[in-house]
Amino acid sequence: STATAFSQERWSPWEATYCYEDIHFRTRYVKAFGDRHEWEIEFKNRYNRMVVFNYGILEGDDDDEYPVTTHRKTLKAFEVCDPVVIHTQAEGFVILVDQLSFYVDSSEIIPCEAAE
């Protein structure tokens, strides 16, 4: 789930998030501002019901740092969200999605499926 700055204005192919095979994302590199990079991310819900989840990004190669997923997203069944703009220092980043729930109040969090 790594995005790299290589093709401007082209969306990457959809791919499943690490934890949830029915939450997909794609990225698009927009432009550079000096040593900063602007990106857009779209998320797609492939579940047949509404979902709520957290997301965050991890920049560069710092594998031992766990990214903070403080951004929250709600998507209806089969919905694709409007592009989310993010800015990075690095030319690559990893998208992490966790804390998925089928309830607006985030009750009954679904554990990461990759951990099974």
OpenMM code with the backbone's topology and positions (N, CA, C; nanometers):
from openmm import Vec3, app, unit

residues = "SER THR ALA THR ALA PHE SER GLN GLU ARG TRP SER PRO TRP GLU ALA THR TYR CYS TYR GLU ASP ILE HIS PHE ARG THR ARG TYR VAL LYS ALA PHE GLY ASP ARG HIS GLU TRP GLU ILE GLU PHE LYS ASN ARG TYR ASN ARG MET VAL VAL PHE ASN TYR GLY ILE LEU GLU GLY ASP ASP ASP ASP GLU TYR PRO VAL THR THR HIS ARG LYS THR LEU LYS ALA PHE GLU VAL CYS ASP PRO VAL VAL ILE HIS THR GLN ALA GLU GLY PHE VAL ILE LEU VAL ASP GLN LEU SER PHE TYR VAL ASP SER SER GLU ILE ILE PRO CYS GLU ALA ALA GLU".split()
positions = [
    Vec3(0.0828, -0.1205, 0.0000),
    Vec3(0.0000, 0.0000, 0.0000),
    Vec3(0.0864, 0.1257, 0.0000),
    Vec3(0.1858, 0.1291, -0.0847),
    Vec3(0.2746, 0.2447, -0.0899),
    Vec3(0.2469, 0.3264, -0.2145),
    Vec3(0.2378, 0.4570, -0.1980),
    Vec3(0.2210, 0.5472, -0.3116),
    Vec3(0.3530, 0.6197, -0.3334),
    Vec3(0.3887, 0.6397, -0.4586),
    Vec3(0.5102, 0.7149, -0.4887),
    Vec3(0.4808, 0.8191, -0.5948),
    Vec3(0.5585, 0.9271, -0.5900),
    Vec3(0.5374, 1.0386, -0.6820),
    Vec3(0.5999, 1.0058, -0.8160),
    Vec3(0.5224, 0.9514, -0.9071),
    Vec3(0.5809, 0.9204, -1.0372),
    Vec3(0.4958, 0.9709, -1.1530),
    Vec3(0.3653, 0.9694, -1.1435),
    Vec3(0.2852, 1.0120, -1.2579),
    Vec3(0.1842, 1.1167, -1.2137),
    Vec3(0.2011, 1.2344, -1.2636),
    Vec3(0.1102, 1.3417, -1.2281),
    Vec3(-0.0262, 1.3198, -1.2916),
    Vec3(-0.1284, 1.3546, -1.2174),
    Vec3(-0.2665, 1.3607, -1.2641),
    Vec3(-0.3257, 1.2262, -1.3038),
    Vec3(-0.2545, 1.1164, -1.2822),
    Vec3(-0.3083, 0.9838, -1.3115),
    Vec3(-0.3415, 0.9140, -1.1817),
    Vec3(-0.4605, 0.8598, -1.1732),
    Vec3(-0.4960, 0.7819, -1.0541),
    Vec3(-0.4265, 0.6470, -1.0602),
    Vec3(-0.3759, 0.6030, -0.9463),
    Vec3(-0.3208, 0.4676, -0.9368),
    Vec3(-0.4370, 0.3686, -0.9471),
    Vec3(-0.4082, 0.2416, -0.9730),
    Vec3(-0.5167, 0.1415, -0.9711),
    Vec3(-0.5746, 0.1293, -0.8295),
    Vec3(-0.7000, 0.0894, -0.8200),
    Vec3(-0.7606, 0.0633, -0.6891),
    Vec3(-0.6888, -0.0540, -0.6253),
    Vec3(-0.6655, -0.0450, -0.4943),
    Vec3(-0.6116, -0.1598, -0.4222),
    Vec3(-0.6738, -0.1666, -0.2835),
    Vec3(-0.6817, -0.2897, -0.2324),
    Vec3(-0.7400, -0.3102, -0.1002),
    Vec3(-0.6458, -0.2559, 0.0064),
    Vec3(-0.7033, -0.2066, 0.1153),
    Vec3(-0.6214, -0.1655, 0.2287),
    Vec3(-0.5660, -0.2904, 0.2967),
    Vec3(-0.4631, -0.2717, 0.3765),
    Vec3(-0.3960, -0.3838, 0.4424),
    Vec3(-0.4908, -0.4620, 0.5328),
    Vec3(-0.5748, -0.3914, 0.6057),
    Vec3(-0.6598, -0.4579, 0.7057),
    Vec3(-0.7960, -0.5035, 0.6542),
    Vec3(-0.8499, -0.4362, 0.5547),
    Vec3(-0.9889, -0.4636, 0.5146),
    Vec3(-0.9963, -0.4782, 0.3627),
    Vec3(-1.0217, -0.5994, 0.3172),
    Vec3(-1.0195, -0.6234, 0.1726),
    Vec3(-1.1336, -0.5541, 0.0987),
    Vec3(-1.2369, -0.5092, 0.1685),
    Vec3(-1.3476, -0.4397, 0.1023),
    Vec3(-1.3433, -0.2880, 0.1182),
    Vec3(-1.2353, -0.2351, 0.1722),
    Vec3(-1.2090, -0.0910, 0.1693),
    Vec3(-1.0900, -0.0724, 0.0754),
    Vec3(-1.1135, -0.0074, -0.0362),
    Vec3(-1.0092, 0.0137, -0.1364),
    Vec3(-0.9705, 0.1611, -0.1388),
    Vec3(-0.8521, 0.1876, -0.1924),
    Vec3(-0.8074, 0.3261, -0.2085),
    Vec3(-0.7274, 0.3383, -0.3372),
    Vec3(-0.7158, 0.4615, -0.3832),
    Vec3(-0.6240, 0.4935, -0.4917),
    Vec3(-0.5700, 0.6327, -0.4672),
    Vec3(-0.4563, 0.6617, -0.5273),
    Vec3(-0.3898, 0.7898, -0.5037),
    Vec3(-0.3587, 0.8573, -0.6359),
    Vec3(-0.3400, 0.9874, -0.6266),
    Vec3(-0.2979, 1.0649, -0.7432),
    Vec3(-0.2015, 1.1724, -0.6963),
    Vec3(-0.0878, 1.1798, -0.7618),
    Vec3(0.0096, 1.2840, -0.7310),
    Vec3(-0.0346, 1.4117, -0.8000),
    Vec3(-0.0445, 1.5210, -0.7243),
    Vec3(-0.0930, 1.6469, -0.7807),
    Vec3(0.0234, 1.7368, -0.8207),
    Vec3(0.1068, 1.7754, -0.7229),
    Vec3(0.2200, 1.8623, -0.7556),
    Vec3(0.3136, 1.8750, -0.6369),
    Vec3(0.4316, 1.9313, -0.6635),
    Vec3(0.5304, 1.9560, -0.5593),
    Vec3(0.5321, 2.1046, -0.5257),
    Vec3(0.5531, 2.1339, -0.3986),
    Vec3(0.5744, 2.2701, -0.3496),
    Vec3(0.7105, 2.2697, -0.2827),
    Vec3(0.8163, 2.2977, -0.3569),
    Vec3(0.9492, 2.2885, -0.2974),
    Vec3(0.9764, 2.1444, -0.2568),
    Vec3(0.9958, 2.1210, -0.1263),
    Vec3(1.0220, 1.9837, -0.0808),
    Vec3(0.8971, 1.9146, -0.0263),
    Vec3(0.7808, 1.9737, -0.0523),
    Vec3(0.6543, 1.9112, -0.0104),
    Vec3(0.5780, 1.8611, -0.1323),
    Vec3(0.4949, 1.7595, -0.1101),
    Vec3(0.4206, 1.6978, -0.2198),
    Vec3(0.2720, 1.6971, -0.1869),
    Vec3(0.1908, 1.7308, -0.2851),
    Vec3(0.0456, 1.7284, -0.2674),
    Vec3(-0.0119, 1.6078, -0.3405),
    Vec3(-0.0994, 1.5366, -0.2719),
    Vec3(-0.1630, 1.4153, -0.3226),
    Vec3(-0.3129, 1.4229, -0.3033),
    Vec3(-0.3838, 1.3403, -0.3775),
    Vec3(-0.5254, 1.3158, -0.3507),
    Vec3(-0.5421, 1.1659, -0.3285),
    Vec3(-0.6303, 1.1328, -0.2362),
    Vec3(-0.6629, 0.9931, -0.2065),
    Vec3(-0.8138, 0.9781, -0.2188),
    Vec3(-0.8582, 0.8703, -0.2795),
    Vec3(-0.9998, 0.8340, -0.2792),
    Vec3(-1.0135, 0.6985, -0.2105),
    Vec3(-1.1190, 0.6858, -0.1312),
    Vec3(-1.1522, 0.5580, -0.0687),
    Vec3(-1.2817, 0.5055, -0.1292),
    Vec3(-1.2897, 0.3727, -0.1430),
    Vec3(-1.4100, 0.3095, -0.1969),
    Vec3(-1.4558, 0.2018, -0.1002),
    Vec3(-1.5845, 0.2056, -0.0678),
    Vec3(-1.6457, 0.1060, 0.0196),
    Vec3(-1.7063, -0.0044, -0.0675),
    Vec3(-1.6561, -0.1262, -0.0547),
    Vec3(-1.7115, -0.2388, -0.1296),
    Vec3(-1.8043, -0.3242, -0.0435),
    Vec3(-1.8262, -0.2815, 0.0801),
    Vec3(-1.9253, -0.3502, 0.1642),
    Vec3(-2.0652, -0.3095, 0.1188),
    Vec3(-2.1636, -0.3939, 0.1462),
    Vec3(-2.3011, -0.3626, 0.1073),
    Vec3(-2.3750, -0.2881, 0.2184),
    Vec3(-2.2984, -0.2198, 0.3035),
    Vec3(-2.3573, -0.1384, 0.4110),
    Vec3(-2.2621, -0.0243, 0.4445),
    Vec3(-2.3124, 0.0726, 0.5175),
    Vec3(-2.2313, 0.1879, 0.5559),
    Vec3(-2.1153, 0.1445, 0.6435),
    Vec3(-2.0018, 0.2124, 0.6264),
    Vec3(-1.8861, 0.1881, 0.7118),
    Vec3(-1.8303, 0.3197, 0.7633),
    Vec3(-1.7660, 0.3114, 0.8779),
    Vec3(-1.6930, 0.4232, 0.9375),
    Vec3(-1.5544, 0.3685, 0.9696),
    Vec3(-1.4486, 0.4443, 0.9348),
    Vec3(-1.3133, 0.3956, 0.9638),
    Vec3(-1.2185, 0.5133, 0.9844),
    Vec3(-1.1057, 0.4829, 1.0465),
    Vec3(-0.9975, 0.5796, 1.0622),
    Vec3(-0.8955, 0.5570, 0.9516),
    Vec3(-0.8251, 0.6649, 0.9143),
    Vec3(-0.7137, 0.6481, 0.8216),
    Vec3(-0.6028, 0.7463, 0.8559),
    Vec3(-0.4838, 0.7120, 0.8117),
    Vec3(-0.3674, 0.7971, 0.8321),
    Vec3(-0.2601, 0.7567, 0.7337),
    Vec3(-0.1499, 0.8298, 0.7338),
    Vec3(-0.0398, 0.7967, 0.6436),
    Vec3(0.0905, 0.7863, 0.7222),
    Vec3(0.1795, 0.7056, 0.6703),
    Vec3(0.3144, 0.6920, 0.7241),
    Vec3(0.4094, 0.7272, 0.6107),
    Vec3(0.4945, 0.8273, 0.6335),
    Vec3(0.5858, 0.8729, 0.5292),
    Vec3(0.7200, 0.8027, 0.5370),
    Vec3(0.7832, 0.7871, 0.4223),
    Vec3(0.9204, 0.7380, 0.4165),
    Vec3(0.9336, 0.5930, 0.4584),
    Vec3(1.0504, 0.5600, 0.5133),
    Vec3(1.0851, 0.4210, 0.5446),
    Vec3(1.0846, 0.3905, 0.6937),
    Vec3(1.0221, 0.4733, 0.7727),
    Vec3(1.0255, 0.4548, 0.9179),
    Vec3(0.9236, 0.3494, 0.9592),
    Vec3(0.9611, 0.2220, 0.9418),
    Vec3(0.8678, 0.1117, 0.9639),
    Vec3(0.8276, 0.0929, 1.1092),
    Vec3(0.9120, 0.1387, 1.2030),
    Vec3(0.8778, 0.1136, 1.3432),
    Vec3(0.7871, 0.2220, 1.4005),
    Vec3(0.7578, 0.3231, 1.3233),
    Vec3(0.6664, 0.4275, 1.3706),
    Vec3(0.5249, 0.3932, 1.3263),
    Vec3(0.4337, 0.3819, 1.4214),
    Vec3(0.2952, 0.3495, 1.3879),
    Vec3(0.2207, 0.4798, 1.3599),
    Vec3(0.1645, 0.4944, 1.2408),
    Vec3(0.0989, 0.6215, 1.2085),
    Vec3(-0.0268, 0.6430, 1.2922),
    Vec3(-0.0551, 0.7658, 1.3202),
    Vec3(-0.1754, 0.8008, 1.3957),
    Vec3(-0.2904, 0.8129, 1.2969),
    Vec3(-0.3942, 0.7327, 1.3174),
    Vec3(-0.5086, 0.7349, 1.2252),
    Vec3(-0.6192, 0.8199, 1.2852),
    Vec3(-0.5954, 0.9495, 1.2879),
    Vec3(-0.6913, 1.0395, 1.3524),
    Vec3(-0.7983, 1.0902, 1.2571),
    Vec3(-0.7820, 1.0667, 1.1283),
    Vec3(-0.8841, 1.1113, 1.0324),
    Vec3(-0.9931, 1.0057, 1.0248),
    Vec3(-1.1188, 1.0502, 1.0241),
    Vec3(-1.2321, 0.9579, 1.0257),
    Vec3(-1.3099, 0.9745, 0.8959),
    Vec3(-1.3557, 0.8652, 0.8387),
    Vec3(-1.4291, 0.8684, 0.7126),
    Vec3(-1.5520, 0.7808, 0.7256),
    Vec3(-1.6658, 0.8301, 0.6736),
    Vec3(-1.7900, 0.7536, 0.6675),
    Vec3(-1.8291, 0.7385, 0.5211),
    Vec3(-1.8561, 0.6163, 0.4793),
    Vec3(-1.8964, 0.5911, 0.3408),
    Vec3(-2.0210, 0.5038, 0.3388),
    Vec3(-2.1157, 0.5396, 0.2527),
    Vec3(-2.2340, 0.4564, 0.2328),
    Vec3(-2.1933, 0.3304, 0.1566),
    Vec3(-2.2843, 0.2341, 0.1492),
    Vec3(-2.2575, 0.1102, 0.0757),
    Vec3(-2.2135, 0.1425, -0.0665),
    Vec3(-2.1014, 0.0862, -0.1085),
    Vec3(-2.0462, 0.0983, -0.2441),
    Vec3(-2.0094, 0.2416, -0.2845),
    Vec3(-1.9996, 0.3325, -0.1896),
    Vec3(-1.9678, 0.4729, -0.2195),
    Vec3(-1.8172, 0.4931, -0.2401),
    Vec3(-1.7830, 0.5854, -0.3308),
    Vec3(-1.6471, 0.6357, -0.3463),
    Vec3(-1.6484, 0.7788, -0.2936),
    Vec3(-1.5563, 0.8118, -0.2048),
    Vec3(-1.5556, 0.9455, -0.1458),
    Vec3(-1.4974, 1.0473, -0.2437),
    Vec3(-1.5245, 1.1742, -0.2178),
    Vec3(-1.4567, 1.2811, -0.2897),
    Vec3(-1.3085, 1.2741, -0.2557),
    Vec3(-1.2210, 1.3194, -0.3463),
    Vec3(-1.0775, 1.3135, -0.3163),
    Vec3(-1.0411, 1.3900, -0.1890),
    Vec3(-0.9540, 1.3275, -0.1091),
    Vec3(-0.9000, 1.3873, 0.0125),
    Vec3(-0.7597, 1.4371, -0.0214),
    Vec3(-0.7290, 1.5633, 0.0089),
    Vec3(-0.5972, 1.6199, -0.0197),
    Vec3(-0.5062, 1.5991, 0.1003),
    Vec3(-0.3862, 1.5479, 0.0735),
    Vec3(-0.2856, 1.5355, 0.1788),
    Vec3(-0.1555, 1.5955, 0.1293),
    Vec3(-0.0698, 1.6326, 0.2242),
    Vec3(0.0629, 1.6854, 0.1919),
    Vec3(0.1673, 1.6017, 0.2636),
    Vec3(0.2751, 1.5690, 0.1928),
    Vec3(0.3818, 1.4890, 0.2516),
    Vec3(0.5158, 1.5571, 0.2285),
    Vec3(0.6130, 1.5212, 0.3109),
    Vec3(0.7519, 1.5636, 0.2886),
    Vec3(0.8219, 1.4630, 0.1985),
    Vec3(0.7898, 1.3349, 0.2171),
    Vec3(0.8533, 1.2289, 0.1407),
    Vec3(0.7801, 1.2079, 0.0083),
    Vec3(0.8495, 1.1445, -0.0864),
    Vec3(0.7875, 1.1140, -0.2152),
    Vec3(0.7093, 0.9838, -0.2116),
    Vec3(0.7079, 0.9175, -0.0987),
    Vec3(0.6310, 0.7950, -0.0848),
    Vec3(0.5668, 0.7883, 0.0520),
    Vec3(0.4564, 0.7169, 0.0612),
    Vec3(0.3886, 0.7021, 0.1899),
    Vec3(0.3040, 0.5762, 0.1870),
    Vec3(0.2665, 0.5318, 0.3051),
    Vec3(0.1801, 0.4158, 0.3211),
    Vec3(0.0495, 0.4637, 0.3823),
    Vec3(-0.0609, 0.4122, 0.3319),
    Vec3(-0.1930, 0.4467, 0.3849),
    Vec3(-0.2362, 0.3364, 0.4809),
    Vec3(-0.2754, 0.3758, 0.5998),
    Vec3(-0.3245, 0.2803, 0.6985),
    Vec3(-0.4715, 0.3089, 0.7272),
    Vec3(-0.5520, 0.2042, 0.7269),
    Vec3(-0.6936, 0.2136, 0.7626),
    Vec3(-0.7167, 0.1176, 0.8782),
    Vec3(-0.7834, 0.1668, 0.9838),
    Vec3(-0.8164, 0.0797, 1.0964),
    Vec3(-0.9437, 0.1293, 1.1642),
    Vec3(-0.9774, 0.0654, 1.2748),
    Vec3(-1.0947, 0.1043, 1.3555),
    Vec3(-1.2243, 0.1055, 1.2727),
    Vec3(-1.2426, 0.0056, 1.1859),
    Vec3(-1.3619, 0.0002, 1.1020),
    Vec3(-1.4822, -0.0453, 1.1835),
    Vec3(-1.5951, 0.0197, 1.1584),
    Vec3(-1.7201, -0.0174, 1.2240),
    Vec3(-1.8343, 0.0000, 1.1242),
    Vec3(-1.9410, -0.0754, 1.1447),
    Vec3(-2.0611, -0.0587, 1.0633),
    Vec3(-2.1622, 0.0333, 1.1317),
    Vec3(-2.1183, 0.1005, 1.2392),
    Vec3(-2.2079, 0.1854, 1.3171),
    Vec3(-2.1481, 0.3248, 1.3306),
    Vec3(-2.2314, 0.4269, 1.3185),
    Vec3(-2.1855, 0.5662, 1.3236),
    Vec3(-2.1175, 0.5974, 1.4561),
    Vec3(-2.1645, 0.5364, 1.5646),
    Vec3(-2.1038, 0.5636, 1.6955),
    Vec3(-1.9749, 0.4835, 1.7166),
    Vec3(-1.9313, 0.4121, 1.6126),
    Vec3(-1.8082, 0.3332, 1.6150),
    Vec3(-1.8106, 0.2194, 1.7164),
    Vec3(-1.9286, 0.1751, 1.7523),
    Vec3(-1.9366, 0.0574, 1.8391),
    Vec3(-1.9020, -0.0654, 1.7544),
    Vec3(-1.8634, -0.1708, 1.8193),
    Vec3(-1.8311, -0.2978, 1.7525),
    Vec3(-1.7262, -0.2786, 1.6440),
    Vec3(-1.6079, -0.2372, 1.6840),
    Vec3(-1.4951, -0.2216, 1.5915),
    Vec3(-1.4558, -0.3580, 1.5335),
    Vec3(-1.4394, -0.3642, 1.4025),
    Vec3(-1.3973, -0.4871, 1.3354),
    Vec3(-1.2447, -0.4945, 1.3405),
    Vec3(-1.1871, -0.5998, 1.3975),
    Vec3(-1.0405, -0.6070, 1.4042),
    Vec3(-0.9791, -0.6181, 1.2648),
    Vec3(-0.8524, -0.5840, 1.2567),
    Vec3(-0.7789, -0.5920, 1.1317),
    Vec3(-0.7841, -0.7348, 1.0783),
    Vec3(-0.8354, -0.7530, 0.9561),
    Vec3(-0.8497, -0.8858, 0.8988),
    Vec3(-0.7146, -0.9481, 0.8650),
    Vec3(-0.6128, -0.8656, 0.8437),
    Vec3(-0.4802, -0.9179, 0.8085),
    Vec3(-0.4144, -0.9892, 0.9260),
    Vec3(-0.4616, -0.9607, 1.0466),
    Vec3(-0.4018, -1.0203, 1.1663),
    Vec3(-0.4498, -1.1641, 1.1893),
    Vec3(-0.5511, -1.2062, 1.1133),
    Vec3(-0.6064, -1.3404, 1.1338),
    Vec3(-0.5149, -1.4476, 1.0809),
] * unit.nanometer
topology = app.Topology()
chain = topology.addChain("A")
for resn in residues:
    res = topology.addResidue(resn, chain)
    for name in ("N", "CA", "C"):
        topology.addAtom(name, app.Element.getBySymbol(name[0]), res)
